[in-house]
Amino acid sequence: QVQLVESGGGLVQPGGSLRLSCVAAGNMFSTLIMRWYRQAPGEQRELVATISTSGWTNLADSVKDRFTISRDNAKNTVYLQMNSLKPEDTAVYYCHASWGPRDYWGQGTQVTDSS
C-alpha cells in the first residue's frame, strides 16, 4: 500500500507560480511511476505530467512550456513546479502513483486563480 499526501496548493494570481509536492509513504517510491492529474469543476480528470523511475518526463501540451515535474527519491517526493499560471489552471491537482497493475491516488490539493 502506498499513501500519497499532496501539499502546496493555494490562491495564485495569473502569471504567478506554485510548487506542489507529493510525499509517498513507504519504501517503494523509487519503483513508482509518478503522475500529476488535475480536475477542474465540471470537467473530467486530465493527466498533466508524468515522471518515470528513470526520470523521463512528459507533460500535457497545455502546460509543456510552463510546468515541470521532478522527483527526489531520497525524500520520497514528487514535485510539480507551475509557472506563468493561467485562470484555466484552476483545478484540484492529484498525485498518482503506479507500480505494475496497482495504482494509488492522493487526496488532492486545490489550486485557484485569484483574479
C-alpha positions in Angstrom: 0.0 0.0 0.0 1.3 3.5 -0.9 -0.1 6.6 0.8 0.2 9.9 -1.1 -0.1 13.3 0.5 -0.1 16.4 -1.6 0.6 19.9 -0.5 1.4 23.3 -1.9 -1.9 24.4 -3.4 -3.5 27.7 -2.8 -4.6 31.0 -4.3 -2.4 32.5 -7.0 -2.6 35.5 -9.3 -2.4 35.0 -13.1 1.3 34.8 -14.0 2.3 33.6 -10.6 4.0 30.3 -9.6 3.3 27.5 -7.2 5.1 24.3 -6.4 3.1 21.2 -5.5 4.7 18.4 -3.5 3.5 14.8 -3.0 5.1 12.6 -0.4 4.7 8.9 -0.7 4.8 6.8 2.5 6.6 3.5 2.4 9.8 2.3 0.8 8.6 1.8 -2.8 9.0 5.3 -4.1 11.9 4.7 -6.4 10.0 2.0 -8.2 6.9 4.1 -8.8 5.9 5.9 -11.9 4.5 9.2 -10.6 1.9 11.4 -12.3 0.0 14.6 -11.6 -3.6 14.9 -12.7 -6.0 17.8 -12.4 -9.7 18.1 -12.4 -11.5 21.4 -12.9 -15.1 22.0 -11.9 -17.5 20.2 -14.3 -14.6 18.7 -16.2 -13.0 15.2 -16.4 -9.8 14.5 -14.7 -6.9 15.0 -17.0 -3.2 13.9 -17.0 -0.9 16.8 -16.6 2.6 15.3 -16.1 4.4 12.0 -15.8 7.9 11.1 -14.5 9.2 7.6 -14.8 11.5 5.8 -12.4 14.5 6.8 -14.6 13.5 10.4 -14.7 11.9 10.6 -18.1 9.2 13.2 -18.1 6.2 14.0 -20.2 3.8 17.0 -19.9 0.5 17.8 -21.4 0.6 20.3 -24.3 -1.4 22.8 -22.3 1.4 23.1 -19.7 4.5 22.0 -21.5 6.2 25.4 -21.6 5.2 26.3 -18.0 5.2 23.3 -15.7 8.0 21.0 -14.7 7.7 17.6 -13.0 10.6 16.3 -10.9 11.3 13.7 -8.2 13.6 13.3 -5.3 13.8 9.6 -4.4 15.8 10.3 -1.2 12.8 12.3 0.0 10.1 10.1 -1.4 8.7 13.2 -3.1 7.5 14.3 -6.5 7.1 17.9 -7.4 5.1 19.9 -9.9 6.6 23.4 -10.5 3.9 25.6 -12.0 4.9 28.9 -13.6 3.0 31.5 -15.5 -0.2 30.2 -14.1 -3.4 30.9 -16.1 -7.0 31.0 -14.9 -7.6 27.8 -16.8 -5.1 26.1 -14.5 -7.6 26.3 -11.6 -8.3 22.8 -10.5 -7.8 20.2 -7.9 -4.4 18.6 -8.5 -4.0 14.9 -7.7 -0.8 12.9 -7.2 -0.9 9.4 -8.7 1.5 6.5 -8.3 1.6 3.3 -10.2 3.5 0.1 -9.9 2.6 -2.7 -12.3 -1.2 -3.1 -12.2 -1.6 -1.2 -9.0 -2.2 2.5 -8.7 -2.7 4.9 -5.9 -4.2 8.4 -5.5 -3.6 11.3 -3.2 -6.5 13.3 -1.7 -5.8 16.3 -4.0 -4.8 19.9 -3.4 -6.7 22.9 -4.7 -5.1 25.5 -7.0 -7.2 28.6 -7.6 -6.8 31.6 -9.7 -7.3 34.7 -7.5 -8.4 37.1 -10.3 
